[in-house]
């Protein structure tokens, strides 16, 4: 059981880490005002988070079905990692939405300025 828990934990960490990489790329695109690419990366991050969450849910359900599960520091770390990166995903989605709105406002102001010249 310990080996299975360790394998599951590492898979959660790997998927969450991949999600973090996509989030970072997304924010890099936002800095370049490439919102389509940013959203594509966020969607990839979501896919990785879903994979990690499914693994976590499966492990939790085993315990709920009265299977003996020993405490694992590695699994606790995997859960912490997943939760942290899920928070980063939520914040990043908000940053993208806010940046898109600001970019649109700036574009509108620039158009108005050009129209008035």
Secondary structure as UniProt FT lines:
FT   HELIX           2..31
FT   TURN            32..33
FT   HELIX           35..64
FT   TURN            65..66
FT   HELIX           73..116
//
